[in-house]
Amino acid sequence: MKTLYFKIFSLISAGLLAVVCFAGCGKDGGLIKTGSSGDFIYGVYSDHTEIISYNGSGGEVAVPSKLGGKVLTSLGDFSFRGTAVTEVILPDTLKSIGEEAFSNCTQLASVIVPKGVTEISSGAFSYCSELTSVDMSAATGLAVVSENVFFKCARLASVLMSDSVETISNAAFYDCVSLKEVGFGNGLKSVEKMAFCGCTELEELLLPDSVEKIGESAFEGCTVLSRIDFGNGLKTVDTKAFYNCVGLNEVTLDDGLLSLKSGAFSKSGLLSISIPESVTELEDAFSDCTALCSVTLPSGMKKIPDNIFAGCASLSQITIPSGVTEIGANAFNGCRSLLTPTVPDGVSKIGDYAFAGCVAIDTLTFSDNLKVIGDGAFSQCILLSEINLGNGLETIGNEAFASCLKLKYITLPSSVTTVGDGIFKSCSYLRIVTVLREQGSLDVGNWGVGYSIKWQPQAQ
């Protein structure tokens, strides 16, 4: 008897699940009826008719424009997922392609999206490993290429979009490692997060003037990308947008650009860069560009951002705009080719490790406006032999001049009140440190070893 009850309960539960499934298949409107025709199971809803599933053997499939006497307008979520279709001919009546509708169709070779389609949902063609071409140019009502829609389509080589497409969503073409040609429509406004990340065969981008935003990691890891035309409408290049694009040697950023976010071009192959005057938000956009040798900064800049050129080993010269008042932490850390920079008179703070490891700098001169030299600011500047500190300096951070091997003499002005530990650590050639203060007025116990201190108080 218990077995009979269990079987009856199981059958009822299965029936309820089936009803829930069919009732939930339509994106809008209630299910009126279901039916089958050939290889298709379809649903008629109050506001549309859609294919719920395809049960055929695969190969070339022509999707009918009517099923059950109703005009077909939708392919339901998962409707063809994992099937053996090699080609699908879609009717002009179609308006929407559901979530993961063709996901994992590993024999599907090409897709032509018909003119009536206004929606292609998330992951619709993801993991279609044999898909080589996609043509969406006829779909003049399609505004969004949804997230993950062609995710990891490993053989996808060419894509065409219509002028109606305004947004390419997150990871839309993520890891499409064979993608070489992308035809963007003239209405495109935004390329979102990781949209083309890992497209390692993409060589050039010709973006229309309508594009305003390149999203986070949008083209990260596009290692052979060598040419970009941004158009003249670009406003934002987001975090890591072109990170590790090692083949990218040159870009032109037009006036009108407002924002360059952290890592925007970091680890790229850029040789030179000119940052437009219009940029108002500038972060560490060019760190670890090891080939970068020429930089033009906007004349209105007030602060050199933290980390902006850290690791740019080929950067040899930089003109710091006269209005700059602060050089951020690690701004030029590891710029091994950087020759002695001219620090503007208005600079009041040099951040932690700002010039650490700049092994080609040999002399430094600062104005009386400089108040703070941060931790390790000039550490490991091994050729630095002369430092002229201004009379307004107040704070010298920990190990500020550590491992400056050529430094023999230095004078600390009377204005200095705070000195960190190890400021002359491993300065093996240092002979005399002159302090323009009363003896004992600064704690010198942890500055370093191997040199003498000469106290020389200034006359009042």
VOPAGU-2260 file (C-alpha; in pm, 1 decimal, decimal comma):
REM VOPAGU-2260
SITE   aa  ch    i         X         Y         Z
SITE  MET   A    0       0,0       0,0       0,0
SITE  LYS   A    1     284,3     243,5      84,3
SITE  THR   A    2     437,9     166,8    -255,8
SITE  LEU   A    3     108,7     247,0    -431,5
SITE  TYR   A    4      74,3     577,7    -244,8
SITE  PHE   A    5     432,5     667,5    -336,9
SITE  LYS   A    6     372,5     595,0    -705,6
SITE  ILE   A    7      51,2     800,3    -710,3
SITE  PHE   A    8     226,9    1091,0    -533,4
SITE  SER   A    9     517,7    1070,6    -779,7
SITE  LEU   A   10     282,8    1082,3   -1078,8
SITE  ILE   A   11      94,9    1380,8    -936,8
SITE  SER   A   12     422,4    1561,3    -863,4
SITE  ALA   A   13     551,3    1493,8   -1215,1
SITE  GLY   A   14     229,9    1628,8   -1362,1
SITE  LEU   A   15     250,7    1943,5   -1152,2
SITE  LEU   A   16     613,0    1995,6   -1258,6
SITE  ALA   A   17     516,5    1957,4   -1623,5
SITE  VAL   A   18     239,7    2214,6   -1584,9
SITE  VAL   A   19     477,6    2456,3   -1409,3
SITE  CYS   A   20     736,3    2403,1   -1684,1
SITE  PHE   A   21     497,0    2474,7   -1967,8
SITE  ALA   A   22     340,0    2766,3   -1784,6
SITE  GLY   A   23     682,5    2919,8   -1728,0
SITE  CYS   A   24     820,0    2879,1   -2077,7
SITE  GLY   A   25     667,3    3192,4   -2223,7
SITE  LYS   A   26     835,7    3522,5   -2143,9
SITE  ASP   A   27     503,6    3706,7   -2127,2
SITE  GLY   A   28     139,7    3609,3   -2116,3
SITE  GLY   A   29     -24,9    3286,0   -2004,5
SITE  LEU   A   30       1,1    2956,1   -2184,5
SITE  ILE   A   31    -313,3    2876,5   -2383,4
SITE  LYS   A   32    -213,1    2544,4   -2534,4
SITE  THR   A   33      80,0    2330,9   -2641,8
SITE  GLY   A   34     117,7    2122,9   -2952,5
SITE  SER   A   35     363,8    1939,9   -3171,2
SITE  SER   A   36     441,5    1967,1   -3539,2
SITE  GLY   A   37     715,3    1760,4   -3696,6
SITE  ASP   A   38    1024,8    1795,2   -3480,5
SITE  PHE   A   39     891,2    2087,6   -3279,3
SITE  ILE   A   40     696,1    2119,4   -2957,3
SITE  TYR   A   41     542,2    2464,2   -2940,2
SITE  GLY   A   42     338,4    2675,7   -2705,9
SITE  VAL   A   43      65,9    2924,3   -2788,2
SITE  TYR   A   44      49,2    3208,9   -2539,4
SITE  SER   A   45    -183,7    3500,5   -2508,3
SITE  ASP   A   46      65,1    3732,5   -2675,3
SITE  HIS   A   47     297,8    3509,7   -2879,0
SITE  THR   A   48     378,7    3163,7   -3009,5
SITE  GLU   A   49     711,3    2999,6   -2941,2
SITE  ILE   A   50     903,8    2680,7   -2994,9
SITE  ILE   A   51     945,6    2509,6   -2659,9
SITE  SER   A   52    1180,4    2237,4   -2782,7
SITE  TYR   A   53    1327,5    2082,2   -3094,1
SITE  ASN   A   54    1342,4    1701,5   -3095,3
SITE  GLY   A   55    1485,9    1631,7   -3438,5
SITE  SER   A   56    1803,4    1454,2   -3541,3
SITE  GLY   A   57    1987,6    1773,5   -3636,9
SITE  GLY   A   58    2149,8    1874,9   -3963,2
SITE  GLU   A   59    1998,7    2164,0   -4157,5
SITE  VAL   A   60    1678,0    2284,8   -3995,1
SITE  ALA   A   61    1428,4    2529,1   -4143,6
SITE  VAL   A   62    1219,1    2679,6   -3867,5
SITE  PRO   A   63     861,2    2736,5   -3991,1
SITE  SER   A   64     698,1    3079,0   -3974,1
SITE  LYS   A   65     374,1    2923,0   -3841,0
SITE  LEU   A   66     299,5    2643,9   -3598,0
SITE  GLY   A   67     -53,9    2530,0   -3514,8
SITE  GLY   A   68    -186,6    2797,6   -3744,9
SITE  LYS   A   69     -17,0    3070,3   -3537,3
SITE  VAL   A   70     265,1    3298,6   -3643,8
SITE  LEU   A   71     589,9    3194,7   -3476,2
SITE  THR   A   72     755,6    3486,0   -3297,6
SITE  SER   A   73     987,9    3328,0   -3041,1
SITE  LEU   A   74    1238,7    3051,7   -2980,1
SITE  GLY   A   75    1201,9    2956,3   -2616,1
SITE  ASP   A   76    1475,9    2928,4   -2356,0
SITE  PHE   A   77    1693,6    2618,4   -2412,7
SITE  SER   A   78    1475,5    2517,5   -2711,5
SITE  PHE   A   79    1762,1    2384,2   -2929,2
SITE  ARG   A   80    2027,9    2350,2   -2661,0
SITE  GLY   A   81    2270,9    2064,1   -2715,1
SITE  THR   A   82    2112,4    1942,9   -3038,1
SITE  ALA   A   83    2300,6    1834,4   -3352,0
SITE  VAL   A   84    2182,4    2114,5   -3580,1
SITE  THR   A   85    2442,0    2229,9   -3834,5
SITE  GLU   A   86    2244,4    2513,8   -3989,3
SITE  VAL   A   87    1924,9    2687,8   -3880,9
SITE  ILE   A   88    1717,6    2895,9   -4119,0
SITE  LEU   A   89    1511,2    3135,7   -3909,8
SITE  PRO   A   90    1186,3    3294,9   -4032,0
SITE  ASP   A   91    1137,2    3671,3   -4068,4
SITE  THR   A   92     844,1    3646,4   -3827,9
SITE  LEU   A   93    1084,0    3575,5   -3542,1
SITE  LYS   A   94    1116,9    3849,3   -3277,7
SITE  SER   A   95    1308,6    3686,8   -2994,6
SITE  ILE   A   96    1564,1    3411,7   -2933,0
SITE  GLY   A   97    1551,2    3280,1   -2577,6
SITE  GLU   A   98    1814,2    3223,3   -2314,5
SITE  GLU   A   99    2065,0    2954,1   -2415,8
SITE  ALA   A  100    1838,0    2864,2   -2705,8
SITE  PHE   A  101    2128,7    2717,7   -2908,3
SITE  SER   A  102    2384,9    2677,9   -2630,7
SITE  ASN   A  103    2615,8    2380,5   -2678,6
SITE  CYS   A  104    2503,1    2319,5   -3035,5
SITE  THR   A  105    2853,8    2203,6   -3115,6
SITE  GLN   A  106    2789,3    2143,0   -3488,0
SITE  LEU   A  107    2618,4    2472,6   -3568,8
SITE  ALA   A  108    2836,4    2648,9   -3828,4
SITE  SER   A  109    2672,7    2983,5   -3903,1
SITE  VAL   A  110    2387,0    3207,8   -3796,4
SITE  ILE   A  111    2191,8    3469,2   -3988,6
SITE  VAL   A  112    1961,3    3664,6   -3759,3
SITE  PRO   A  113    1645,2    3772,5   -3945,4
SITE  LYS   A  114    1525,1    4130,4   -3969,7
SITE  GLY   A  115    1239,4    4102,3   -3719,3
SITE  VAL   A  116    1451,3    3994,1   -3419,8
SITE  THR   A  117    1460,5    4254,2   -3142,7
SITE  GLU   A  118    1592,6    4036,1   -2860,1
SITE  ILE   A  119    1863,6    3771,6   -2831,5
SITE  SER   A  120    1880,6    3657,2   -2471,9
SITE  SER   A  121    2174,9    3564,9   -2250,2
SITE  GLY   A  122    2391,1    3277,0   -2366,8
SITE  ALA   A  123    2177,7    3213,2   -2673,8
SITE  PHE   A  124    2469,0    3074,8   -2878,4
SITE  SER   A  125    2722,8    3009,2   -2602,0
SITE  TYR   A  126    2963,7    2718,4   -2638,9
SITE  CYS   A  127    2879,5    2666,9   -3007,3
SITE  SER   A  128    3229,4    2542,4   -3072,6
SITE  GLU   A  129    3198,7    2510,1   -3455,0
SITE  LEU   A  130    3020,2    2840,9   -3511,6
SITE  THR   A  131    3233,1    3047,3   -3752,8
SITE  SER   A  132    3016,8    3341,3   -3863,4
SITE  VAL   A  133    2728,4    3549,5   -3730,8
SITE  ASP   A  134    2535,1    3804,9   -3932,5
SITE  MET   A  135    2304,1    4034,1   -3735,2
SITE  SER   A  136    2312,4    4317,4   -3987,3
SITE  ALA   A  137    1950,1    4266,5   -4099,9
SITE  ALA   A  138    1813,9    4282,1   -3742,8
SITE  THR   A  139    1745,0    4655,5   -3749,2
SITE  GLY   A  140    1540,2    4646,5   -3428,6
SITE  LEU   A  141    1805,0    4474,1   -3218,1
SITE  ALA   A  142    1940,3    4723,8   -2961,0
SITE  VAL   A  143    2136,8    4494,9   -2727,4
SITE  VAL   A  144    2372,9    4203,6   -2782,1
SITE  SER   A  145    2305,3    4029,7   -2453,3
SITE  GLU   A  146    2556,4    3899,1   -2201,6
SITE  ASN   A  147    2736,3    3573,3   -2277,2
SITE  VAL   A  148    2546,9    3542,5   -2605,5
SITE  PHE   A  149    2848,1    3401,9   -2795,8
SITE  PHE   A  150    3049,6    3300,9   -2489,2
SITE  LYS   A  151    3341,6    3070,4   -2574,3
SITE  CYS   A  152    3250,7    3015,8   -2938,0
SITE  ALA   A  153    3604,1    2902,2   -3009,6
SITE  ARG   A  154    3592,1    2911,2   -3391,4
SITE  LEU   A  155    3384,1    3224,0   -3439,1
SITE  ALA   A  156    3580,7    3436,7   -3686,5
SITE  SER   A  157    3346,2    3708,6   -3812,2
SITE  VAL   A  158    3052,9    3908,2   -3675,8
SITE  LEU   A  159    2834,3    4173,4   -3837,6
SITE  MET   A  160    2597,5    4399,0   -3642,4
SITE  SER   A  161    2326,0    4640,0   -3747,7
SITE  ASP   A  162    2324,9    5014,1   -3682,9
SITE  SER   A  163    2050,4    4960,1   -3424,6
SITE  VAL   A  164    2282,2    4785,2   -3177,5
SITE  GLU   A  165    2362,8    5030,6   -2897,7
SITE  THR   A  166    2510,2    4797,5   -2634,2
SITE  ILE   A  167    2735,1    4493,2   -2643,5
SITE  SER   A  168    2679,8    4340,8   -2301,9
SITE  ASN   A  169    2904,8    4166,0   -2050,4
SITE  ALA   A  170    3113,5    3878,5   -2189,4
SITE  ALA   A  171    2910,6    3872,6   -2512,0
SITE  PHE   A  172    3210,2    3742,9   -2710,8
SITE  TYR   A  173    3424,6    3629,2   -2419,5
SITE  ASP   A  174    3708,3    3395,9   -2517,6
SITE  CYS   A  175    3614,2    3380,3   -2884,8
SITE  VAL   A  176    3974,4    3295,9   -2959,6
SITE  SER   A  177    3937,1    3290,2   -3341,2
SITE  LEU   A  178    3748,0    3617,5   -3379,9
SITE  LYS   A  179    3919,7    3839,4   -3637,8
SITE  GLU   A  180    3654,1    4059,5   -3794,9
SITE  VAL   A  181    3387,9    4259,9   -3612,5
SITE  GLY   A  182    3161,0    4493,0   -3805,5
SITE  PHE   A  183    3017,1    4740,1   -3555,2
SITE  GLY   A  184    2704,0    4933,8   -3643,7
SITE  ASN   A  185    2699,8    5311,3   -3645,8
SITE  GLY   A  186    2467,8    5333,9   -3345,9
SITE  LEU   A  187    2690,6    5155,2   -3095,9
SITE  LYS   A  188    2729,7    5345,0   -2766,8
SITE  SER   A  189    2877,9    5104,3   -2515,5
SITE  VAL   A  190    3099,5    4795,2   -2510,4
SITE  GLU   A  191    3050,8    4645,5   -2165,8
SITE  LYS   A  192    3254,5    4440,1   -1918,8
SITE  MET   A  193    3467,3    4162,6   -2070,8
SITE  ALA   A  194    3269,9    4179,8   -2396,0
SITE  PHE   A  195    3568,3    4072,8   -2610,1
SITE  CYS   A  196    3803,7    3958,2   -2334,7
SITE  GLY   A  197    4043,8    3689,1   -2453,1
SITE  CYS   A  198    3978,5    3734,9   -2825,9
SITE  THR   A  199    4338,3    3654,7   -2907,7
SITE  GLU   A  200    4306,1    3680,0   -3288,2
SITE  LEU   A  201    4136,1    4020,4   -3299,4
SITE  GLU   A  202    4374,8    4253,5   -3483,0
SITE  GLU   A  203    4188,1    4581,3   -3529,6
SITE  LEU   A  204    3894,2    4780,1   -3397,1
SITE  LEU   A  205    3713,2    5036,4   -3606,1
SITE  LEU   A  206    3465,2    5189,4   -3365,4
SITE  PRO   A  207    3202,6    5439,8   -3479,6
SITE  ASP   A  208    3184,4    5797,8   -3351,3
SITE  SER   A  209    2879,5    5700,0   -3146,6
SITE  VAL   A  210    3080,4    5490,0   -2898,7
SITE  GLU   A  211    3100,4    5662,9   -2560,2
SITE  LYS   A  212    3222,8    5387,4   -2327,7
SITE  ILE   A  213    3465,4    5096,9   -2336,6
SITE  GLY   A  214    3382,8    4887,4   -2030,2
SITE  GLU   A  215    3592,5    4706,4   -1772,7
SITE  SER   A  216    3824,2    4444,7   -1929,0
SITE  ALA   A  217    3627,7    4478,8   -2253,6
SITE  PHE   A  218    3929,5    4385,6   -2467,1
SITE  GLU   A  219    4160,3    4248,3   -2199,5
SITE  GLY   A  220    4403,7    3990,2   -2330,3
SITE  CYS   A  221    4348,3    4069,5   -2699,5
SITE  THR   A  222    4716,0    4003,5   -2752,1
SITE  VAL   A  223    4743,6    4071,2   -3128,7
SITE  LEU   A  224    4525,2    4382,2   -3131,2
SITE  SER   A  225    4742,1    4642,0   -3303,8
SITE  ARG   A  226    4508,5    4906,8   -3442,7
SITE  ILE   A  227    4222,0    5096,8   -3279,4
SITE  ASP   A  228    4012,7    5377,8   -3420,3
SITE  PHE   A  229    3801,7    5503,9   -3129,7
SITE  GLY   A  230    3596,3    5755,3   -3325,8
SITE  ASN   A  231    3550,2    6101,3   -3177,8
SITE  GLY   A  232    3273,6    6039,5   -2923,8
SITE  LEU   A  233    3459,0    5834,7   -2664,8
SITE  LYS   A  234    3412,5    5950,3   -2302,4
SITE  THR   A  235    3527,9    5661,0   -2082,3
SITE  VAL   A  236    3790,6    5388,7   -2101,9
SITE  ASP   A  237    3715,6    5173,2   -1799,7
SITE  THR   A  238    3930,6    4958,1   -1572,0
SITE  LYS   A  239    4160,6    4717,0   -1759,6
SITE  ALA   A  240    3976,2    4783,5   -2085,8
SITE  PHE   A  241    4288,9    4701,7   -2291,7
SITE  TYR   A  242    4493,0    4528,9   -2023,9
SITE  ASN   A  243    4764,1    4298,3   -2159,1
SITE  CYS   A  244    4706,8    4398,7   -2521,8
SITE  VAL   A  245    5075,0    4345,9   -2585,2
SITE  GLY   A  246    5051,6    4402,6   -2961,2
SITE  LEU   A  247    4899,6    4748,3   -2922,2
SITE  ASN   A  248    5175,8    5000,2   -2997,9
SITE  GLU   A  249    4981,5    5317,0   -3069,8
SITE  VAL   A  250    4645,1    5474,1   -2992,9
SITE  THR   A  251    4505,9    5820,9   -3048,5
SITE  LEU   A  252    4286,2    5960,2   -2772,4
SITE  ASP   A  253    4076,3    6249,6   -2896,9
SITE  ASP   A  254    3985,1    6561,3   -2706,1
SITE  GLY   A  255    3650,0    6496,0   -2542,5
SITE  LEU   A  256    3767,7    6189,3   -2350,8
SITE  LEU   A  257    3680,7    6235,2   -1983,0
SITE  SER   A  258    3793,4    5925,3   -1796,9
SITE  LEU   A  259    4086,7    5682,2   -1808,9
SITE  LYS   A  260    4042,3    5424,2   -1534,9
SITE  SER   A  261    4288,3    5199,7   -1351,7
SITE  GLY   A  262    4479,2    4962,6   -1579,0
SITE  ALA   A  263    4301,8    5087,7   -1891,8
SITE  PHE   A  264    4612,2    5022,8   -2105,2
SITE  SER   A  265    4835,7    4851,8   -1848,0
SITE  LYS   A  266    5071,7    4583,3   -1976,9
SITE  SER   A  267    4999,4    4688,1   -2334,4
SITE  GLY   A  268    5264,6    4742,7   -2600,4
SITE  LEU   A  269    5216,5    5119,6   -2622,9
SITE  LEU   A  270    5523,1    5314,8   -2735,8
SITE  SER   A  271    5382,2    5661,9   -2678,5
SITE  ILE   A  272    5071,1    5826,6   -2542,1
SITE  SER   A  273    4925,1    6176,0   -2537,5
SITE  ILE   A  274    4654,6    6230,0   -2276,5
SITE  PRO   A  275    4396,1    6487,0   -2390,5
SITE  GLU   A  276    4334,1    6808,1   -2200,3
SITE  SER   A  277    3968,4    6706,7   -2160,8
SITE  VAL   A  278    4047,4    6417,0   -1923,6
SITE  THR   A  279    3918,5    6493,9   -1574,3
SITE  GLU   A  280    3942,5    6146,2   -1421,1
SITE  LEU   A  281    4283,4    5986,9   -1460,2
SITE  GLU   A  282    4394,7    5677,7   -1271,5
SITE  ASP   A  283    4687,4    5436,5   -1310,6
SITE  ALA   A  284    4600,9    5366,4   -1671,6
SITE  PHE   A  285    4949,1    5291,1   -1810,5
SITE  SER   A  286    5134,6    5090,5   -1546,0
SITE  ASP   A  287    5368,5    4815,2   -1665,8
SITE  CYS   A  288    5374,8    4937,9   -2025,4
SITE  THR   A  289    5735,7    4828,5   -2055,5
SITE  ALA   A  290    5783,3    4967,3   -2409,2
SITE  LEU   A  291    5635,3    5311,4   -2336,1
SITE  CYS   A  292    5900,3    5575,9   -2397,4
SITE  SER   A  293    5709,9    5898,4   -2465,3
SITE  VAL   A  294    5428,6    6061,0   -2266,8
SITE  THR   A  295    5245,5    6390,9   -2299,9
SITE  LEU   A  296    5042,0    6490,8   -1994,0
SITE  PRO   A  297    4755,7    6742,6   -1993,1
SITE  SER   A  298    4875,1    7088,7   -1898,1
SITE  GLY   A  299    4599,5    7135,6   -1640,5
SITE  MET   A  300    4693,5    6830,7   -1435,3
SITE  LYS   A  301    4718,5    6885,8   -1057,5
SITE  LYS   A  302    4832,2    6542,8    -940,3
SITE  ILE   A  303    5032,0    6266,8   -1102,2
SITE  PRO   A  304    4811,2    5968,1   -1008,3
SITE  ASP   A  305    4933,8    5679,4    -795,3
SITE  ASN   A  306    5096,4    5398,5    -998,4
SITE  ILE   A  307    5023,4    5564,8   -1333,4
SITE  PHE   A  308    5358,4    5480,8   -1494,5
SITE  ALA   A  309    5487,8    5221,6   -1248,8
SITE  GLY   A  310    5695,2    4958,3   -1425,8
SITE  CYS   A  311    5730,5    5157,8   -1749,7
SITE  ALA   A  312    6091,1    5053,3   -1787,0
SITE  SER   A  313    6153,2    5231,5   -2120,3
SITE  LEU   A  314    6015,6    5571,4   -2019,4
SITE  SER   A  315    6314,2    5802,8   -2039,3
SITE  GLN   A  316    6172,5    6154,2   -2021,4
SITE  ILE   A  317    5864,3    6312,8   -1869,7
SITE  THR   A  318    5755,6    6674,2   -1858,3
SITE  ILE   A  319    5555,3    6726,6   -1541,7
SITE  PRO   A  320    5302,0    7008,6   -1594,0
SITE  SER   A  321    5374,9    7325,7   -1400,8
SITE  GLY   A  322    5045,4    7314,0   -1209,6
SITE  VAL   A  323    5113,7    6976,1   -1046,6
SITE  THR   A  324    5118,6    6990,2    -666,4
SITE  GLU   A  325    5150,0    6619,4    -583,5
SITE  ILE   A  326    5325,9    6319,6    -733,0
SITE  GLY   A  327    5138,8    6008,6    -626,1
SITE  ALA   A  328    5263,8    5687,8    -468,3
SITE  ASN   A  329    5453,4    5459,6    -708,6
SITE  ALA   A  330    5386,6    5702,4    -993,0
SITE  PHE   A  331    5721,1    5627,3   -1161,2
SITE  ASN   A  332    5829,2    5325,3    -957,4
SITE  GLY   A  333    6054,0    5101,9   -1166,1
SITE  CYS   A  334    6099,5    5347,7   -1453,9
SITE  ARG   A  335    6454,7    5230,8   -1503,1
SITE  SER   A  336    6527,2    5456,0   -1802,1
SITE  LEU   A  337    6386,0    5776,2   -1656,9
SITE  LEU   A  338    6637,5    6058,4   -1659,6
SITE  THR   A  339    6635,3    6337,5   -1403,2
SITE  PRO   A  340    6286,4    6490,5   -1404,3
SITE  THR   A  341    6217,3    6858,7   -1352,1
SITE  VAL   A  342    5991,6    6874,6   -1049,0
SITE  PRO   A  343    5772,2    7188,4   -1067,1
SITE  ASP   A  344    5806,0    7446,3    -791,7
SITE  GLY   A  345    5445,0    7391,4    -684,9
SITE  VAL   A  346    5490,7    7027,4    -583,6
SITE  SER   A  347    5434,6    6991,3    -208,4
SITE  LYS   A  348    5425,9    6613,6    -176,6
SITE  ILE   A  349    5607,8    6321,7    -335,6
SITE  GLY   A  350    5428,5    5998,7    -250,2
SITE  ASP   A  351    5558,3    5666,5    -123,8
SITE  TYR   A  352    5796,9    5494,9    -369,1
SITE  ALA   A  353    5712,9    5754,6    -634,1
SITE  PHE   A  354    6055,6    5724,8    -801,6
SITE  ALA   A  355    6179,6    5402,8    -643,1
SITE  GLY   A  356    6406,2    5203,7    -871,2
SITE  CYS   A  357    6459,9    5489,4   -1116,4
SITE  VAL   A  358    6817,9    5383,4   -1163,7
SITE  ALA   A  359    6907,6    5649,6   -1425,4
SITE  ILE   A  360    6827,4    5957,4   -1212,7
SITE  ASP   A  361    7149,2    6125,2   -1100,5
SITE  THR   A  362    7049,0    6464,3    -954,7
SITE  LEU   A  363    6740,9    6609,2    -784,5
SITE  THR   A  364    6650,0    6964,8    -693,6
SITE  PHE   A  365    6336,2    7066,0    -504,0
SITE  SER   A  366    6177,9    7401,6    -428,2
SITE  ASP   A  367    6095,8    7535,7     -84,1
SITE  ASN   A  368    5731,6    7433,9    -142,8
SITE  LEU   A  369    5803,1    7063,1    -105,9
SITE  LYS   A  370    5675,6    6951,6     237,1
SITE  VAL   A  371    5668,1    6570,8     224,5
SITE  ILE   A  372    5890,0    6302,0      74,5
SITE  GLY   A  373    5716,2    5967,6     126,4
SITE  ASP   A  374    5842,8    5623,9     226,9
SITE  GLY   A  375    6097,3    5485,5     -19,2
SITE  ALA   A  376    6033,3    5772,8    -258,3
SITE  PHE   A  377    6382,7    5757,4    -410,4
SITE  SER   A  378    6499,1    5420,6    -282,9
SITE  GLN   A  379    6721,8    5216,4    -515,4
SITE  CYS   A  380    6805,0    5518,5    -732,2
SITE  ILE   A  381    7154,0    5376,9    -758,3
SITE  LEU   A  382    7303,5    5659,2    -970,1
SITE  LEU   A  383    7160,9    5940,5    -760,3
SITE  SER   A  384    7461,3    6140,1    -642,3
SITE  GLU   A  385    7322,3    6486,4    -569,1
SITE  ILE   A  386    7005,9    6590,9    -383,1
SITE  ASN   A  387    6915,6    6954,2    -318,9
SITE  LEU   A  388    6634,3    6977,5     -65,5
SITE  GLY   A  389    6430,0    7296,8     -27,8
SITE  ASN   A  390    6396,8    7492,4     294,8
SITE  GLY   A  391    6030,8    7408,5     342,0
SITE  LEU   A  392    6068,5    7029,9     371,8
SITE  GLU   A  393    5905,4    6892,4     686,4
SITE  THR   A  394    5876,2    6514,0     653,6
SITE  ILE   A  395    6106,8    6246,5     512,3
SITE  GLY   A  396    5953,2    5898,1     512,9
SITE  ASN   A  397    6103,8    5560,5     597,3
SITE  GLU   A  398    6388,4    5450,7     365,0
SITE  ALA   A  399    6327,2    5754,3     143,6
SITE  PHE   A  400    6681,3    5739,8       1,2
SITE  ALA   A  401    6771,3    5378,7      82,3
SITE  SER   A  402    7018,7    5209,4    -154,0
SITE  CYS   A  403    7117,9    5532,4    -329,5
SITE  LEU   A  404    7463,8    5391,9    -383,6
SITE  LYS   A  405    7627,1    5700,1    -537,4
SITE  LEU   A  406    7508,0    5948,0    -276,4
SITE  LYS   A  407    7803,6    6095,6     -81,2
SITE  TYR   A  408    7670,8    6415,8      74,6
SITE  ILE   A  409    7329,2    6549,2     163,7
SITE  THR   A  410    7197,0    6841,4     367,0
SITE  LEU   A  411    6872,0    6829,8     561,7
SITE  PRO   A  412    6714,9    7176,5     603,1
SITE  SER   A  413    6615,9    7321,0     938,8
SITE  SER   A  414    6248,4    7286,4     847,6
SITE  VAL   A  415    6261,4    6907,0     873,6
SITE  THR   A  416    6077,5    6786,1    1184,1
SITE  THR   A  417    5995,2    6422,9    1105,4
SITE  VAL   A  418    6239,5    6166,7     970,2
SITE  GLY   A  419    6154,8    5798,4     925,2
SITE  ASP   A  420    6370,8    5492,9     986,5
SITE  GLY   A  421    6638,5    5381,2     744,0
SITE  ILE   A  422    6634,1    5689,9     523,7
SITE  PHE   A  423    6998,5    5623,5     429,8
SITE  LYS   A  424    6991,3    5246,1     463,1
SITE  SER   A  425    7247,0    5075,1     235,5
SITE  CYS   A  426    7382,8    5408,6     108,8
SITE  SER   A  427    7729,1    5256,3     109,2
SITE  TYR   A  428    7913,4    5563,8     -30,1
SITE  LEU   A  429    7747,6    5819,9     195,0
SITE  ARG   A  430    8007,7    6017,4     390,7
SITE  ILE   A  431    7847,0    6320,3     551,1
SITE  VAL   A  432    7488,5    6414,3     639,2
SITE  THR   A  433    7461,3    6781,6     731,6
SITE  VAL   A  434    7161,8    6868,5     949,3
SITE  LEU   A  435    7079,7    7239,5     975,0
SITE  ARG   A  436    6944,9    7206,2    1330,1
SITE  GLU   A  437    7060,3    7189,4    1688,7
SITE  GLN   A  438    7236,7    6868,1    1775,6
SITE  GLY   A  439    6996,6    6607,9    1912,6
SITE  SER   A  440    6685,8    6783,3    1783,7
SITE  LEU   A  441    6619,2    6488,0    1552,7
SITE  ASP   A  442    6643,5    6118,1    1636,6
SITE  VAL   A  443    6914,7    5988,8    1403,8
SITE  GLY   A  444    6953,4    5643,3    1557,2
SITE  ASN   A  445    6779,3    5449,9    1283,0
SITE  TRP   A  446    6880,3    5648,6     974,4
SITE  GLY   A  447    7155,9    5411,2     862,9
SITE  VAL   A  448    7524,0    5344,1     924,9
SITE  GLY   A  449    7864,6    5424,3     778,1
SITE  TYR   A  450    7852,7    5803,5     761,4
SITE  SER   A  451    7902,5    6098,9     992,5
SITE  ILE   A  452    7642,7    6359,2    1092,3
SITE  LYS   A  453    7732,0    6723,5    1096,2
SITE  TRP   A  454    7499,4    6939,6    1304,1
SITE  GLN   A  455    7491,1    7294,3    1178,4
SITE  PRO   A  456    7214,9    7506,0    1335,9
SITE  GLN   A  457    7098,2    7800,3    1132,9
SITE  ALA   A  458    7144,2    8149,3    1269,7
SITE  GLN   A  459    6817,7    8302,1    1388,0
